[in-house]
């Protein structure tokens, strides 16, 4: 393994100093004498559209994308990009239909929405579910995969890398959402520049390995020699059909994955909840454009690594401890081929992605616990200062829990990205059903929401573990299982809504608030057009 050189460390420490220094400057410049919960958790009114968009992407792109999606690029190819390109389309829907409802009804946390639309029981149960999911799946996965990658690239001890990443993230997080939001702009800059540099050199290496030159020649060689890695839709005969089942990625469960993640997820929506509607929409549109770029940064390097591997390069380095090829090693192995300086830049990009996601996730965990559990059930009369202090304590505790439990979660068994998707998929159908029905059908009641959240989770868990005797659910792709669970939840919610009374009137909705401004419409049309072209070209 090629160790980091002096120039690499200089580049990396430059990144560290810039992010830390800028974060401290933002904290000092924007802090008030009396810290409020809205300021700490939401950075109310202080995030610009470009800060919101950058923060959305910085929080979303992490080790599971750099490591997991590059690994999927190595094994299955461009098909895994459907998570990114479908997300871009989903962000348009969220900006047009979801954000106006949240902002019109002054929703600041997702459990708060459930409390106001249904009742405190539904809200509390969902808050506990979200905390368990965020800590035991998302935070642990980001920290584990991030430390694995950083350790593999730098040669530093795995445990040390895990602690160092956690500490760096805590430093950013305790400054509040305004520090996270604005430092994420720098994180995204390093992420994009470093990621594009890695992609350029990896694809260029493919061409030079064949005695040619240039990224265009490398991409052409990859398409000619590995055409099977450049298809978005997998037929039933494909070994990857269980992960991405044919047209389901366009018409089925993929919409549940993305709409739940981008529209009903505290971790994501928190960035826009403190802004006005126009700013929030522009920020989300900016994130959609950045989403279109992500496969170039996180998937294409994996395909390039596969091309180089098939030509006999780093055969031993791709093997796991069990002697079997571990696709998740593709990105770290690829970085070790980069020259000094550029390796440091790519190392900084990876670290930026991990730290930004850790900070965003920790802030959301802190927000839900403090505002939806502690404030409502433990410290009802707590001052704003106390709530902010509790929020900071929760950040540290959550990170410590992630450090302790992450080695035992089995994250590396299926690949990091797939692990997160399947675990999150146990909750996504019921959560999305309770939100979408709560938005647009006034007769939806708390009994229906409770069934969707708890019953939907239990049904999904039973399918995941194949507890139903009348069908082998292990042979059904998890995206299709999500679609089935969602339909069951909606049907039961409709029945309960017709049979039982609704305790709440529903949300305040004005149809005019769903009409976006002209510049947003133009941008949205461009995004949808680009997605359509990409799917048509790489069908």
C-alpha positions in Angstrom: 0.0 0.0 0.0 1.2 3.5 -0.9 1.3 5.5 2.3 0.2 9.2 2.4 3.1 11.5 1.5 4.0 14.8 3.1 2.2 16.7 0.4 -0.9 14.7 1.1 -0.8 15.6 4.7 -0.3 19.3 3.9 -3.4 19.2 1.6 -5.5 17.3 4.2 -4.5 19.7 7.1 -5.3 22.7 4.8 -8.8 21.2 4.4 -9.1 20.6 8.2 -7.9 24.1 9.1 -10.2 25.8 6.5 -13.3 23.9 7.7 -12.6 24.3 11.4 -11.6 28.0 11.1 -14.6 28.9 8.9 -16.9 27.0 11.3 -15.5 28.9 14.3 -15.8 32.2 12.4 -19.5 31.5 11.5 -20.2 30.5 15.1 -18.7 33.7 16.5 -20.3 35.9 13.8 -23.8 34.5 14.1 -24.1 33.5 17.7 -26.5 35.5 19.9 -26.1 36.2 23.6 -29.1 34.0 24.3 -29.0 30.8 22.3 -32.4 29.6 21.2 -33.4 26.1 20.2 -34.6 27.3 16.8 -31.3 29.0 16.2 -29.3 26.0 17.4 -31.3 23.2 15.7 -32.6 25.1 12.6 -30.3 28.1 12.0 -33.6 29.9 11.5 -33.4 32.5 8.7 -29.6 32.4 8.3 -29.0 29.7 5.7 -29.0 30.8 2.1 -30.3 28.7 -0.8 -26.7 27.6 -1.8 -26.0 26.7 1.8 -29.2 24.7 2.1 -28.4 22.8 -1.2 -24.8 22.2 -0.3 -25.7 21.0 3.2 -28.3 18.6 1.8 -25.7 17.0 -0.4 -22.9 17.0 2.2 -25.2 15.3 4.7 -26.4 12.8 2.1 -23.1 11.8 0.5 -20.9 9.9 2.9 -18.9 6.8 3.3 -21.8 4.6 2.2 -21.7 6.4 -1.2 -18.0 6.7 -1.7 -17.3 3.2 -0.4 -20.6 1.4 -0.9 -21.7 2.9 -4.2 -18.2 2.7 -5.7 -18.3 -1.0 -4.5 -21.6 -1.4 -6.3 -20.2 0.3 -9.4 -17.4 -2.2 -9.3 -19.8 -5.2 -9.1 -23.0 -4.1 -10.9 -22.0 -0.9 -12.7 -24.0 2.2 -13.5 -27.3 0.7 -12.4 -26.7 1.8 -8.8 -26.8 5.4 -10.0 -30.6 5.1 -10.0 -30.6 6.0 -6.3 -28.9 9.3 -7.2 -30.8 10.2 -10.4 -34.2 9.2 -9.0 -33.4 11.3 -6.0 -32.9 14.4 -8.2 -36.5 13.9 -9.5 -37.7 13.2 -5.9 -36.2 16.5 -4.7 -38.4 18.4 -7.2 -41.5 16.8 -5.8 -40.5 17.5 -2.2 -39.8 21.1 -3.0 -43.1 21.6 -4.7 -45.5 19.6 -2.5 -43.9 18.8 0.8 -42.0 22.0 1.9 -45.0 24.3 1.5 -47.0 22.1 3.9 -44.2 22.0 6.5 -43.5 25.7 6.4 -47.2 26.8 6.2 -47.9 24.7 9.4 -44.7 25.8 11.1 -43.3 22.2 11.3 -39.8 22.1 12.7 -39.4 18.3 13.4 -41.0 15.3 11.9 -42.4 14.0 15.2 -43.9 17.4 15.7 -45.8 16.9 12.4 -47.1 13.5 13.6 -48.1 15.1 16.9 -50.0 17.9 15.3 -51.6 15.8 12.6 -52.3 12.7 14.8 -51.6 12.5 18.5 -48.7 12.4 21.0 -48.6 8.6 21.1 -47.9 8.4 17.3 -45.3 11.1 17.7 -43.5 9.5 20.6 -43.4 6.0 19.0 -42.0 7.5 15.8 -39.4 9.6 17.6 -38.1 6.5 19.3 -38.1 4.6 16.0 -36.2 7.4 14.4 -33.6 7.6 17.1 -33.0 3.9 17.0 -32.7 4.0 13.2 -30.4 7.1 13.1 -28.1 5.8 15.8 -28.0 2.0 15.2 -28.1 2.1 11.4 -27.1 5.5 9.9 -24.7 7.0 12.4 -22.9 3.6 13.0 -22.7 2.8 9.3 -21.3 6.2 8.4 -18.7 6.0 11.2 -17.7 2.4 10.6 -17.4 2.7 6.8 -15.7 6.1 7.1 -13.1 4.8 9.5 -12.6 1.7 7.4 -11.9 3.8 4.4 -9.7 6.4 6.2 -7.8 3.6 7.8 -7.3 1.7 4.6 -6.0 4.9 2.8 -3.8 6.3 5.5 -2.6 3.2 7.2 -3.7 4.6 10.6 -5.3 2.4 13.2 -9.0 1.7 12.6 -10.1 2.5 16.1 -8.1 5.8 16.1 -9.7 6.8 12.8 -13.2 6.1 14.2 -12.6 8.3 17.3 -10.9 11.1 15.2 -13.8 11.3 12.8 -16.3 11.3 15.7 -14.4 14.1 17.5 -14.1 16.2 14.3 -17.9 15.8 13.7 -18.7 16.7 17.3 -16.7 19.9 17.1 -18.8 21.0 14.1 -22.1 19.8 15.4 -22.0 21.5 18.8 -21.9 24.9 17.0 -25.4 24.2 15.8 -27.1 24.0 12.4 -25.8 27.4 11.2 -22.2 26.1 11.6 -23.1 22.8 9.9 -24.9 24.5 7.1 -22.2 26.9 6.1 -19.2 24.6 6.7 -21.0 22.1 4.5 -20.5 24.5 1.6 -16.7 24.0 2.0 -17.2 20.3 2.6 -19.1 20.0 -0.7 -16.3 22.0 -2.5 -13.7 19.5 -1.3 -16.1 16.6 -2.0 -16.8 17.6 -5.6 -13.2 18.7 -6.5 -11.5 15.8 -4.8 -14.1 13.3 -6.1 -13.8 14.6 -9.7 -10.0 14.5 -9.5 -10.2 10.8 -8.4 -12.7 10.0 -11.3 -10.5 11.8 -13.8 -7.3 10.0 -12.8 -9.1 6.6 -12.5 -10.7 6.8 -16.0 -7.4 8.2 -17.4 -5.6 5.3 -15.9 -7.9 2.9 -17.8 -6.8 4.5 -21.1 -3.1 4.7 -20.2 -3.2 1.0 -19.2 -4.2 0.3 -22.8 -1.5 2.5 -24.3 -3.9 5.4 -25.0 -4.4 8.8 -23.4 -7.3 10.9 -22.1 -10.5 10.5 -20.1 -12.6 10.3 -23.2 -10.5 7.3 -24.4 -10.8 5.7 -21.0 -14.6 6.1 -20.9 -14.9 4.7 -24.4 -12.8 1.6 -23.5 -14.9 1.0 -20.3 -18.1 1.1 -22.4 -16.6 -1.2 -25.1 -15.0 -3.7 -22.8 -17.6 -3.7 -20.0 -20.9 -2.9 -21.6 -22.7 -4.9 -18.9 -21.7 -2.2 -16.4 -23.5 0.6 -18.3 -27.2 -0.4 -18.0 -29.7 1.2 -15.6 -32.5 -1.5 -15.8 -31.7 -5.1 -14.8 -33.8 -8.0 -16.2 -34.9 -10.9 -14.0 -31.9 -13.0 -15.3 -29.4 -10.5 -13.8 -27.7 -11.4 -10.6 -28.4 -7.9 -9.4 -32.2 -8.1 -10.0 -32.8 -8.6 -6.3 -31.2 -5.3 -5.5 -32.6 -3.3 -8.4 -35.6 -5.2 -9.8 -36.2 -4.0 -13.4 -38.7 -1.2 -13.8 -39.4 -1.1 -10.1 -36.6 1.5 -9.9 -38.8 3.8 -12.1 -42.3 2.9 -11.1 -42.3 1.1 -7.7 -40.4 0.9 -4.4 -37.6 3.3 -5.4 -40.1 6.2 -5.1 -40.9 5.1 -1.5 -37.2 5.0 -0.7 -36.6 8.5 -2.0 -39.8 10.3 -1.0 -39.4 9.0 2.5 -35.7 9.9 2.7 -35.9 13.3 1.1 -39.4 14.3 2.3 -40.1 12.7 5.7 -36.6 12.6 7.2 -35.5 15.0 9.9 -31.9 14.5 8.9 -32.7 16.0 5.5 -35.6 18.3 5.8 -34.1 20.1 8.8 -31.8 22.1 6.5 -34.8 23.8 4.8 -37.3 24.1 7.7 -35.8 27.3 9.0 -36.0 29.2 5.6 -38.7 30.9 3.7 -40.4 28.9 1.0 -38.6 30.4 -2.0 -35.2 30.0 -0.4 -36.0 26.4 0.6 -37.1 25.5 -2.9 -34.1 27.1 -4.5 -31.8 25.2 -2.1 -33.5 21.9 -2.8 -33.3 22.5 -6.6 -29.6 23.2 -6.3 -29.3 19.9 -4.4 -31.1 18.2 -7.3 -28.5 19.5 -9.8 -25.7 18.3 -7.6 -27.4 14.9 -7.3 -27.1 14.5 -11.1 -23.3 14.9 -10.7 -22.9 12.3 -7.9 -22.6 9.1 -10.0 -19.6 10.7 -11.8 -17.9 11.0 -8.4 -19.0 7.9 -6.6 -20.0 5.3 -9.2 -17.7 5.9 -12.2 -14.5 5.3 -10.1 -15.9 1.9 -9.1 -16.4 0.9 -12.8 -12.9 2.2 -13.6 -11.6 0.0 -10.7 -13.4 -3.0 -12.2 -11.8 -2.3 -15.6 -8.4 -2.1 -14.1 -9.0 -5.2 -11.9 -10.1 -7.2 -15.0 -6.7 -6.2 -16.6 -4.9 -7.8 -13.6 -4.3 -4.8 -11.3 -4.6 -4.9 -7.5 -5.9 -8.5 -7.5 -4.7 -9.2 -3.9 -5.7 -5.8 -2.6 -9.4 -6.4 -3.5 -9.6 -9.6 -1.4 -11.3 -9.5 2.0 -10.2 -11.3 5.1 -12.1 -14.4 4.0 -10.2 -14.5 0.7 -13.2 -13.4 -1.4 -13.4 -10.2 -3.5 -14.7 -7.4 -1.4 -16.2 -4.8 -3.8 -16.3 -2.1 -1.0 -12.5 -2.0 -1.2 -12.6 -0.6 -4.7 -12.5 3.1 -3.8 -9.8 2.9 -1.1 -7.6 0.7 -3.4 -8.1 3.2 -6.2 -7.0 6.1 -4.0 -3.8 4.4 -3.2 -2.9 4.6 -6.9 -3.1 8.4 -7.0 0.0 10.6 -7.0 1.0 12.6 -3.9 -1.1 15.7 -3.4 -4.0 14.5 -5.4 -4.3 11.5 -3.0 -4.4 14.0 -0.1 -7.2 16.0 -2.0 -9.2 12.8 -2.5 -8.6 11.8 1.1 -9.9 15.2 2.2 -13.0 14.7 0.0 -13.8 11.4 1.6 -13.2 12.8 5.1 -15.4 15.8 4.3 -18.2 13.5 3.2 -18.0 11.4 6.3 -17.7 14.3 8.8 -20.5 16.3 7.2 -22.9 13.3 7.3 -21.9 12.5 10.9 -22.5 16.1 11.9 -25.9 16.3 10.1 -27.1 13.0 11.5 -25.9 13.8 15.1 -27.7 17.2 14.9 -31.0 15.5 13.8 -30.7 12.9 16.6 -30.1 15.8 19.1 -33.1 17.7 17.7 -35.6 14.8 17.9 -34.5 13.8 21.4 -34.4 17.4 22.8 -37.5 18.9 21.2 -39.7 15.9 20.9 -38.8 13.8 23.9 -37.0 15.8 26.6 -38.9 19.0 26.2 -42.3 17.2 26.1 -41.9 14.5 28.7 -38.8 15.2 30.9 -38.0 18.9 31.1 -41.3 20.6 30.3 -40.2 23.8 32.0 -36.6 23.8 30.8 -35.2 27.0 29.6 -33.8 27.6 26.1 -30.3 27.5 27.4 -30.9 24.2 29.1 -32.4 22.7 26.0 -29.4 23.7 23.9 -27.1 22.2 26.5 -29.1 19.0 26.5 -28.8 19.0 22.7 -25.0 19.2 22.8 -24.8 16.4 25.4 -27.0 14.2 23.2 -24.6 14.8 20.3 -21.7 13.4 22.3 -23.7 10.5 23.7 -25.0 9.4 20.3 -21.4 9.5 18.9 -20.1 7.4 21.8 -22.9 4.8 21.2 -22.0 4.7 17.5 -18.4 4.0 18.3 -19.3 1.2 20.7 -21.9 -0.6 18.7 -20.7 -0.1 15.1 -18.3 -3.1 15.0 -21.2 -5.4 15.9 -23.8 -4.3 13.4 -22.7 -6.6 10.5 -22.4 -3.6 8.1 -19.8 -5.3 5.9 -21.8 -8.5 5.2 -23.9 -7.2 2.3 -21.9 -4.1 1.5 -22.4 -0.8 3.4 -24.8 0.8 1.0 -27.1 -2.2 0.7 -27.1 -2.7 4.5 -28.4 0.8 5.0 -31.1 0.6 2.3 -32.5 -2.7 3.6 -32.5 -1.7 7.3 -34.1 1.7 6.5 -36.5 -0.1 4.2 -38.1 -1.8 7.2 -39.5 1.5 8.4 -39.8 3.5 5.2 -43.2 2.2 3.8 -45.1 2.8 7.0 -43.5 6.2 7.7 -44.2 7.4 4.1 -47.7 6.1 4.2 -48.5 8.0 7.5 -47.0 11.2 6.0 -48.5 11.2 2.5 -52.0 10.2 3.8 -51.7 12.8 6.6 -50.8 15.4 4.0 -53.6 14.9 1.5 -56.5 13.0 3.1 -58.3 14.7 6.0 -60.0 11.5 7.2 -56.7 9.8 8.0 -56.7 9.2 11.7 -54.2 8.2 14.5 -55.3 4.6 14.4 -54.3 4.4 10.8 -51.0 6.1 11.4 -50.2 3.9 14.3 -50.9 0.8 12.2 -48.7 2.1 9.3 -45.8 2.9 11.6 -45.8 -0.1 13.9 -47.8 -2.6 11.8 -45.9 -1.7 8.7 -42.6 -2.2 10.5 -43.6 -5.6 11.8 -44.9 -6.8 8.4 -41.7 -5.6 6.7 -39.6 -7.3 9.4 -41.5 -10.6 9.0 -41.0 -10.5 5.3 -37.3 -9.7 5.7 -36.8 -12.7 8.0 -39.3 -14.8 6.0 -41.6 -15.5 8.9 -44.7 -15.9 6.6 -45.3 -19.6 5.9 -47.3 -19.0 2.6 -44.5 -17.3 0.6 -40.7 -17.3 0.3 -40.2 -13.5 0.7 -36.4 -13.9 0.4 -37.0 -14.4 -3.3 -38.8 -11.1 -3.6 -36.6 -8.0 -4.1 -36.6 -5.7 -1.0 -37.8 -2.8 -3.1 -40.8 -4.8 -4.2 -41.4 -5.9 -0.6 -41.4 -2.2 0.3 -44.1 -1.5 -2.3 -46.3 -4.3 -1.0 -46.0 -3.1 2.6 -46.8 0.4 1.5 -49.9 -0.7 -0.3 -51.0 -2.7 2.8 -50.5 0.3 5.0 -52.5 2.6 2.7 -55.4 0.2 2.4 -55.7 -0.3 6.1 -55.4 3.4 6.7 -58.3 4.1 4.3 -60.4 1.4 6.0 -59.7 2.8 9.5 -60.3 6.4 8.2 -63.7 5.4 6.9 -64.7 3.4 10.0 -63.2 5.5 12.8 -63.5 9.2 13.5 -60.6 11.6 12.9 -59.5 13.5 16.0 -57.8 16.3 14.1 -59.0 18.5 11.3 -55.9 18.0 9.1 -53.3 20.5 8.0 -53.7 24.0 6.7 -53.3 23.7 2.9 -53.8 26.4 0.2 -53.5 25.1 -3.3 -51.8 28.3 -4.4 -48.7 27.4 -2.3 -48.0 24.4 -4.5 -47.2 26.8 -7.5 -43.5 27.5 -7.6 -41.9 30.6 -9.0 -40.8 30.7 -12.7 -37.0 30.2 -12.2 -37.7 27.1 -10.2 -40.0 25.7 -12.9 -37.3 26.3 -15.5 -34.6 24.6 -13.3 -37.0 21.7 -12.6 -37.7 21.1 -16.3 -33.9 21.0 -17.0 -33.4 18.4 -14.2 -36.2 16.2 -15.4 -35.0 16.5 -19.0 -31.5 15.4 -18.0 -32.8 12.5 -16.0 -34.9 11.4 -19.0 -31.9 11.6 -21.3 -29.7 9.6 -18.9 -32.2 6.7 -18.6 -32.9 6.7 -22.3 -29.2 6.6 -23.1 -28.2 4.0 -20.5 -31.3 1.8 -20.6 
